[in-house]
Amino acid sequence: MKPARRSRFYPHAMAGAAALGVALSPAVMASAQSSRTVIGGRVTIVESAQEAEPVRRATEDLRNDLAKVFGRAPRLVNQLQDAGPTAILIAQRANVPAGVGCATTTETEAFAFSIVNARAHGQPQRVVCLTGADVRGTIYAIYEFSQTVLGVDPMYLWTDKQPEKRASITLPADFARVYPQPVFRYRGFFTNDEDLLTGWILAAKGEHTGISLKVWDNVFETILRLKGNMVVPGTWIFPDDAQVHAAAARGLIVNQHHAIPLGLNVARWPKDVPYNFSTHPEILERAWKDAVAKYAPDQEILWSVGLRGLSDSSYASLDPSVQGNDALLGKRISDAIAAQMKIVRARYPNAQFVSDLWAEGARLMKEGYLRIPPEVTLVWADTGYGDMQDGGEVARGEGMYFHVAMMNGNANQLSEMVPVKTIQSELGRYIKAGATSYLLLNTSDIRPVAMTARAVMETAWGGVAASTGTKMGSELPADADGAYYQRWATEEFGPRSAKALEEIYKAYFAAPALRRRFGFPELTSAGNTPPPMAREVALVDGDQHYHTEARRLILDELSGHQVIAIPSQSPKWTEPRLVPSFDTQMRQAALDADIEDCAAAEPRWDTVWKVAVAAESLVDPARRNYYQAEVLTMIAINRESNRMLLELARAMKDDQAGQTVKAEAEATEALQALDAVEQSMSTAEYGKWKNWYRGDWLTGVYRTRELVAAYAAHLKDPLAKLPAPASWTGWEGYFHIMEYEGDRSADVQ
């Protein structure tokens, strides 16, 4: 497969412009071949007062970037005649000053670099042009300049990487370039299950948002630096929340995820109000109309349509008439989509729509029961682990919902889990099929998955080759993922570490076991209520798995039941439900499988850890804090959690066999492993990252430790009192995340 196009680099502006059909003036062609241009601390930024607020915000970021490099922020003026001898001109195509022959392009969200000669007050002037076809194209021109010329890491907010201080920078002879429009039309983040971001820096009084608005601005800046154009700003939010308005101020399109079509916050559905499109369609339609009306009139929105239940459950869990009847379930969802589109178009005639085939959606689509109107972009989802669920049926014009983090009780919330090879393969397959209308990236809290988030977004902008460094038009090498790991390591940790880090990342992604477990798959897919009897399912080992499994085993051991939360209306009104424990045979099989799988994975984790610790000496000294957070903490969380589950399962087996002393020692080992996890997490909370793990409410390492300690105490004294509460539904995290909403419910009147 040939990779899709990437950002084009040409020896001079004329070649790039010709490729895109943009005519350049003779002045531009002459200046592209003239003497080199040097920028330094005295450079002036020229930005027309006509530029939109999002462009002005990006320009301020550029001023900050220049200050980091040259030690002083440049002057900002509105006209070229007020600038010094060297100026950086920032302008949308329509705002380029008359008579200034900057290279421009007309493709949506495309941009161009060029250099022209001008005169100000009779003196020669060198003008570096950063021009965009539109608002976002201009923003991308600014950030591309920061990245490729100033050396600013597009993920610096999460990686702590600062650019090298310089006295001056000489622009390369081939600086003049035209960057074509992106491969994927819509590209952006979904900050889903945002517990760490919520707990990290608390929102200021009056901000009316869970995550601090300063942190939200960091998220929006990151999306734009990665050339994204879209955001789903949180999980259970209202359309008039502060971060929704803040996204617009940054120039981002607001989208909604699959569980809140049209922005209706169903997790805050009013108590005792029916949620049933079969019997009370008028209630849902009123709620959808209210949600649409709450968006600001000038908000740029990509509307998500569909029908899920409350709290991301299947709609079938709340409507008995469609249970066991896929044809009728598909019809209900199809009818809901039609009703939603009618509601939106009454206010926004030119609205654009997407529909995400999450969970049962993919099955209903394949079975022919779900009908999506042709003007709605059909979006296939992955499994939560990067594997797309289209079954090879994806078609031109469709899109994808892709996870690099996933809160499902078994995947990853605190560390990387999706190999870059999977990213390249799945995105490459969609690009080849022409299914490039939409890409929503689930990043959860961003910092733990900075590497793969960047890989996805670079691919969404420029194709697979752009994210690997492969020359455009060539076949991807078999180790293209290795090339990416080396490039990431070179940028983040220094060139001496690149080869070692390539091997570490490959070994890290290969270390977990693909295990068979007795569990509730319907809960892990956020699909339906769990069955009365658990069944054996295959689960990938993400960092959550160890903690979900450990707590399950302990609760089953100490109470004879598992405690879960069944989404009946919303987490606000959900009551816990007791599920009977496994029978003896199933329990023994589960313990045996835990011991077998964790024991098999242990030497792999030990090897990865040993190599990673040794490689720290190859890391640039200034980057060792981030190496601790990005690499060592990531490995420690998984390695020690694997050890914890192994020792806990062994303790339970030995206790059953009457070997109490041995069981007590193994329980102590499990506690020590959890202490190692918490110590590594604490070390990663340096500087601005103080309290980063305060919001670990969803994976819940602290809660696992509480329960393991309770089990260890039980081994020493079977009559020891259990802590209150000894059980945990998992919804605790969302009560924290949604606390700012108070008692607010969705408006259905």
N, C-alpha and C positions, 0 to 999 in steps of 0.2 A: 504494500500500500504506500502510495506517495503521500507525504505529509501535506496538509493544507498550507496555504500561503501564510507567511509570517511578515512582520514589519520589514519593509524593503530597505536595503542600504545600497546606495548608488554612489559612484565616484564623483558625481556632481549633480546639481539640481535638475538639469535638463533631462537626464535619463529618467529620473523618478517622475517628473512631470509628464513626460511623453507617455510613460506607461499608464498614467491615470488620465490622460487627455487634458492636462492642465497646461495652458500656454504660459511660458515665462517671458518676461520682458528682457530685452537685450541687457538692461542694467543688471538684472539678477544673474544672467549667464556670465557677464563679464566679472561681476564681483565674486562669483563662485570660484573663479580661476585666479583671483588676485591674491595679494599677500595675506598671510595668516592673520587671524583676529585674536587678540588677547583680552580676556576679561579679568577684572580684579575687584578690589574693594571699592573703587571709585566708579564702578559701572552704575548707570542709571536705568531704572525700569520705567518704561513708558506704557501707560495703560489709559485708554480712553475712558472718560467719565460715562460713556454710553454702555460700557460692559456691564453684564448682569452681575448680581450679587454673588452667585456661585463662582464666577470667574475671579471676582475681586477677592474672595476667600482663598482661592488657590494661589493668587498672586501674593497674598500675605504669607502663605506657606513658603513660596519661593524666596521671599525676602528673608524669612527665618533660615532657610537652607543656605542662602548666600552668606548670611551672618555666621553660621556655623563654620563655613569653609574659609571665608576671608576675614573674619573677626569683626565685621561691621555690616549693619544692614544698609542696603543701597537706598539712595533717594528714589522716591516715587513721584513721577510727574504725569500730567495728562496730555502733554503735547511734545512732539519731537524737538521743537525749537527750544524747549526748556531743559533738554537733556544735555549731558556732557558729550565728549568726543566718542565715547563708546556707550551704546544704549541697547537694552533688550526691549524690543517692542512686543507687547502682548495684545493680540487683537483677533476677534472673529473676522472671518473673511469680509463681512459687510462693513466692518469698522476699520479696515486698513486705511490709513490716511491717503488722500488723493496724491498721486504722483510718486508714491513709494512702492517700488516694484517687488514687494515680498511675494514669495511663492505661496500659492493657495491651492485648495482642493475643494470640490463640491460634494464629495462623498460623505454620507452621514457619519458623524463622529470621527472623521479622518482629520489629519493635521499635517502640517509641513514645517520644516526648518529651512531657513535661508539666511543669507547675509547680503545686505545691499549697502551701497555708498550713498550718503546724503550730505547736506550742508545745513548748518545751524549758525546763524549770525555770521555768515561768511566763512566759517571754519569747516573743514571736512569732518564728517561724522560717519562712524561705522555702526550700522544697525543690525543687530541680531534679531531676526524675525521669528517669533513663535506664533503661528497662526493656525486657527481651526476653522473647519467648515461651519461649525455651530458652537453652542455654548460648551457642550461636553468635549467636542474636539479640541477647543481652545484649552480647556482644563487639562486634557491629556497631554497637549503639547508642553504645558508648564511642567507637569510631573515627569514627563519623559526627559526633558532637559535636566531636571534635578537628578534623575537617576543616572543617565548616561554621561552627562558632562560633569556634574558636581559630585557624583558618586554617592548619592543619598539612597540608602536602602528603602525600597517601597514599603517594607514591613518594619521600619525602624522603631515604630511605636511599641512593637511586641518583641523585637530582637535586641533592642538597646544599642543597635549599631549606629555609630556616628561617623560622618564623612571625615576624610583626612583634611587637616587644615593646610591651606595653600596660600602662597603670596599672590599667585596668578595662575590662570589656566589658558593655554593656547588651544583654540578650537581646531579640530582636525581639518585637513584639506577637503575631506568628503563630508563635512558637516551638513551641507544642504541635502535634505532628504524629504521625501514625501511618504507618509505613513498611511496605508490604505485603511478602509473601514474594517471593523472587527469581523472575525469569523462567526461568532455567535451574536445574534441581534441583541438579546437581553442577557445580562451577566451580573450576578451579584450574590451577596451574602444573606443567609438566614441565620441570625444569632439565636439559635434554638436552645431551650433548656439552659438559660443563661445564668446559672447559679453563681459561678465564680465572678463573672462580671458584675452581678448585682451586689455581692457581698464585699467586693474589693474596695471601692471608693463609694461611700454612701451618698445618695443623692442629697443635694442641699434642700433645706426647707423651702417649700413652695415650688419646687421643680416639677412635681407631679409626674414622676417617672421612677421606676425601680432602679435602673442604672443611671448613674450620674450623667448629666448632660455633657459634661466634659469628656467622659468616657465614650458616650455616644458619638461625639464629634470626632474622637480618635478612630472609631469604627468607620464612620463615613469617609474620613480622609484616607484611610487604608484602602477602602473599596475603590476610590477614585485614583489613588496612586497605582493600583493594579489594573486600572482602566475598566473597572466595572461601572455599570450605569443604574443599578437597581439594588434595593434592600428590602428585606422583610424585617422590620425593626422590633423583633421580640416575639415571644410565643403567644401569651394570652394578653393581648393589648386591646385598647379601644381606638377607634379611628381618630379621635381628637387628642390623643396622648401627646405630650410635649416632644417626644423623639420623632414622631411622624412629621410635625412641622419643621423640626430641625433638619430632617433629611432633605426636605424641599429646599431649604436655605442653602444646602450644599450642592443642589443640582441633581439629586438622585430621584429616580422613579420609585414610588412606593408600590410594593406588591404585597399580597397576602398569601399565607401558606394554606395548604389543603384543608386544614381543620377549621379555618375561620373564613370561609368564602365571603366576599364583599366586605371583609373586616369585622364581621359579627363575632364578638367575643363570647363563644358558647360556653367557655369555662366559667362564665359568670351568668349563666342562664338562671332566670328567677325561679325560686323554689315553688314547687307545686303548679307550675305552668307547663302545659303539655308541649312536648317537642316531638311532633308527629305530623309529617307532611301528608300522610294519608287521611287523617281525621281532622286536622286543624291546619290546613295550608295557610289560612289567613294570618295565623299568629306568626309563622315563620316569615311570610312575606312582609308583614309590618316591621318585623325585626330587621330584615334585610334593607328595607327602605330607610329605616332610621340610621342604620350603619352607613349607608351611602351618603345620607344627608349630613352626617357629622364630619366628613372630610372637607377640608378647605376647598372652596370653588376652583382655585387656581392650582391645586395639587395635581402633579403629574402622576397618574395611577395606571398600573397594569392590573386589571381586575381578575381575581381568581374566582372561578365558579365551580360548584360541585355540591355534594351533600354528604357530610359525615355526621356521626353522632356527637354527643357531648364529651368533652375531654379527650378528643381524638379516638373515640371508639367507633366501631362500625355503626352506620345508621340502623342496620338491622337489629342491633342490640336494644333499640328503643321502640321499634315498630314491629309488633308481633305479626302483622299481616304479610310482611316480606321475608320473615325468617324461613329458611329452607326453600325459598322461591326466588332464584336468581333472576328470572325473567322479570318479575314484578319489582325486585330491588333495582335492577337496571333501569326500568321505566321510571320509578320514583326519582332516581338521581337525574335521569335525562330531563324529566319534567321540571325538576328544581332548577336545573341549569337554564332552561328556557325562560322560566319565571325571573331568575336573577338577571339575565341579559336584558329582559324587557324593563326591569326596574332601573338598571344602570343607564340604558339608552334614553330613558325619559329625561334624564339630566345631562347625559354626556353622549350625544349622538355618534361621535366618532370613537367611542371607547374601544379598547383592545382587551381581549380576554385570553386566559389560559385555564386549563383544567388538568390537575395533577392526579395521575392514576396511582395514588398511594394505596397500599394494602389491597383490599378487595377490588379496587378500581381496575388494576391490570387484569385480574381474572375475568371480571365482567366484560371488559373490552375484548379480550381474546375470544370469549364465548359468544360475542355478538349481541349481548344484552344491553350494553351501554352505547348510546348514540351521542357523539359529540358533534355539534354543528361545525361545518367546514371553516367558518370564520373564527373558531376558537382553536388556539394552539394546544394540541394534545401533548401532554408532558408525561413521559415515562419516569418512574422512580426506580432507584436501586433498592437493594435489600437492607440498606443501612451500613453495608460493608463495601460499597463501591461496585457491586455486581448488578448491572442493569437488568430489569425484569421484563424487558420487551420480548425476550425469547427469539431475538433475531428479526423481529417484525417491524422495527422502527423504520419510518418512512420520511422522505423529504418534507421539510417544513415543520417537523415535530421538534420536541425538546426534551430536556432531561433535568431531573432533580437528583442531586448527587451529594452523598455524605462523606466528609472526612472525619466527622465526629457524630456519635449517635447515642442517645440516651434510651436504651431499651432493656437495661438490666444485665446485658451480656456483652455489649460492644465497648466503645472507648469514649470516655468523658475527660480523662485526665492526661492522655498521651496519644501519640500517633498510632494508627492501626492499619490504614489503607496504603499499600505499597504504591510507589510512583508508577511501577509497571502496570498496575491495574488502571490508574488514571490515564496513562497513555493509551492503553488498549481500548478502554471503553469510550473515552472522548474521541479517540481516533476513529472508532467504528461509527460513531454518530456523525462526525465530520464527513466521513466518506459517503454516508447515506444522505447527506444534505440536511440532516436533522439538527439544524443550528439556529433555530428560532429562539431558543430559551435555554439558559443554564442557571439553575438556582443551587448554590453551594451551601450546604448545612455545615457551619463552622463551630456551632455551639459557642464556646468562650474564646475562640481564636488563638490565644497564646499557646495552648498545648499542641495546636495543629498548624502552626505558622508555615512550616515547610511545605506540607501538602496543599494547604490553602493557596499558597503562591503558585505551586505547580498547576493547579486547576485553573486559576485565573489567567495565567500566562498562556495556557493552551486555549482558553476561551477567547482570548484576544487575537492571538496570532497563529493558532494551530499547534499541532504536536511538535513540529520542528522548532517553533519559537521557544518552547519551554525546555528543550534539550540542548539547544545550541547547534543543532545539526544544520548544515547548509540547505537552503531551500531547494527543493526539487530532487534531493537525494533520498534514498531509502533510509529509514531509521535503522541504526545498528541494533544488534540483538541486546546489547547492554546499554540502551538509551537511558534506562532508569539510572544506571551507574554514572552516566555522564551528568545527569541532573544532580545526583547526590554529590558528585565532586564539585560541580559549580556552586551548589549551595554551601558546601563546606569551605570552599575557597573564599567565598564572599563573607561568610559568617565567622569562620574560625581561623582563616589564614591558609595559604597554599600548601604549607608543610603538612597540614592535616588531611588534605583532600582524599588521598588514596586510602588512608586508614579509615576515614569516615564513610567512604563508599562501602567498604566491607562491613563496618559496624551497622550501618542502616540495613544492608541486605540481611545480615544475620539477625538483627532485631526483628524484622518483619517475618522472618522464618522461624523464630523461636517459639511462639505460642502453639498450643496443640489445637487441632480441630477435634473437639471432644463430643462424645455422645452423653446426653444428660437427661435425667428425668425432670421435666419442668413444665411450664405453662407457655407454650409457644404463642398462644393468642395474646398473652400479656406482653410478650417481648415485641410483638409487631403492632402493639396498640390497636388491635383489631377488635376482638370480641371478648365476652366474659369467659373465664376459664372453665374447662370441663370439670366435672366432679372427680374424675380420676386423672392423675398426671400421666403423661406418656413420654416415651423416649424420643428425643429430638436431637438433631445435630446442631451444635452451637459453636461459633468461633470464639476463641479466647480473647476478649478485650479486657481492659483493666476493671470494668464493672463486674465481669463474670465472677471473679474470685470473691468479691464482697457480697454479691447477691447470693451466691451458692453457700458461702460460709454462714450468712445470717439465716438462710433457709434451713440449713442443717441444724443450727443451734435452736431456732424457734421450734422446729419439729421435735428436737430432743427434749427441750425443757417444758414445752407446753402440750405436745401431742398434736399441735395444729400449726398451720401456716396462716399468717394474717396478711390479707391483701385488701386493696381498695377496688371496689367494682364501680366504675363510672355510671351512676344511675342518672344524675342530672348534671352535676358539676362537682369539682373537687371541693367547692365551698360547702356543698350539702352531702357529700359522699360519706357513707358510714362504712367502717371496716367490716369485713366478712371473714369468718373463720372457715378454713378449708381443712377437711380431715387429713391427718398425716398419712404418709405412705404405709403400706403394709410392710411387714418385716423383710420380705424377700426384695421388694423394690428398694427399700432403704439400704439393705446390704449391697445391692447392685450399684446404687448411687455412690456409696462410700468406696467401693472397689474401683469404680471408674475414676473417681476423684484422685485416688491414690495412684492408680496406673498412669493417668494422663499427667498429673503434676510431677510425678517422679520422672517420667520420660522427658518432660520439658525442663526440669531443673538443671541438668548439665548444659543445655543450650543457653539458658539464661546466665548461668555461671560463666560460660565462655564469653558471651557478649559483654558482661560486666567487666571481666578481667581485661579484655582488649580495650574497652572504652576507658577504663581507668588508666591504662598504660598510654593511651593515645593523648591524654590530657597534656602531656609534655610537648606535644606537637602543635598545640593550640596557641595562637598569639596570646601573650599574657593579659592583654587588655580585654580579651574575649572569654576568659575562663569562667567568669560569673555566668555568662549566658550558656557556656558549654555545660556547666553544672545544671542549669535549669532545663535546657533543651534536650540534652543527651543523658547525663547521669541520673537526673531525677526521673526522666521518662523510663529508663531501664530499671531503676530501683523500684519504682511503683509496681511494675509488672513482675520483676524477679522476686521481690519480697512478698508480694501478694500471692504469687504462686507457691512460695514456701509456706506462707501462713495457711493456705487451704490444704496443702499436703500434710502439714503437721496436725492440723485440726482433724482432718479425716482419719489420720492414724490414731490420734487420741481417742476418737469415738470408737474405732474398731477395738483398740486395746481395752478400753473401759468395758465394752460388751464382753470381752474375753476374760474379764476379771483381773487384768493387769493394770491396776489403778495407779501404782507408782510410775510406771512407764507412761501411762496416759497423762498424768500430771506434768511430767517432764516435757512431753510433746505439746501440751497446751501452753506451757511456758515458752517453748520455742515459737509457737504461733504468735504469742504476744510480743516477743522480741522482734519478729519479722515486721509486725505492724508498727512497732516503735521505730524501726529503720525506715519504713515508708514515711512516717510523720517527720522524722529528722531530715530526710532528704527534701521533703516538701518545705520544711521550715528554712532550709538553706537556700532554696530557690526564691525566698521572699526577701531578697536584698533590695535596698534602695526604694525606688518607687513601688516595688511589688510587695511592700509590707501589707499583710492581711490578704494576700491573693487567695489563699486556700480557706479563708474564713467562710466563704460561701459554698464549701463542699457539702451541699445538702443532698445531692442526688446520688453520686457514687457513695458518699458517706463513709469514708475511711474511719472517721472518729466513732461512728455508730457501730461499725464492725468491731472496733477495739472494745467498746463497752460490752458487747455481747460475748466476745471471746473471753473477756475478763470475768463475766458472769458465769460462763461455762467452766472456766478454770476454778472459780470459787465453788461451783457445784461439785466438781470432782473432789475437792478437799473436804467439802461438807454438803452432802445431798440435801440437808435441811436449810441451807443458807438462803436468805431472802433474795429474791430477784429484784433488780433495779426497776423502778417505774418510770416510763413504761418499758416493758421488756420487749414489746413488739413495735413494729414500725411499718407503716403502710407504703412509704415512699413518697406520699403526697406532701410531706413536710416541706420539701424544697419549694414547691409551688406556693405554699402559704407565705414563705419569705419573699419569693419573686414577685408575687402579686399583692404584697402588703400595702403598697402605695394606693391601690385601688379602693381600699377601705371596704365599705359595704355596698359599693356600686354594683349594680346588675345590668345586664343587657336590657335595653328598652324595647318592650314588645307591645306598647300601647299604640 
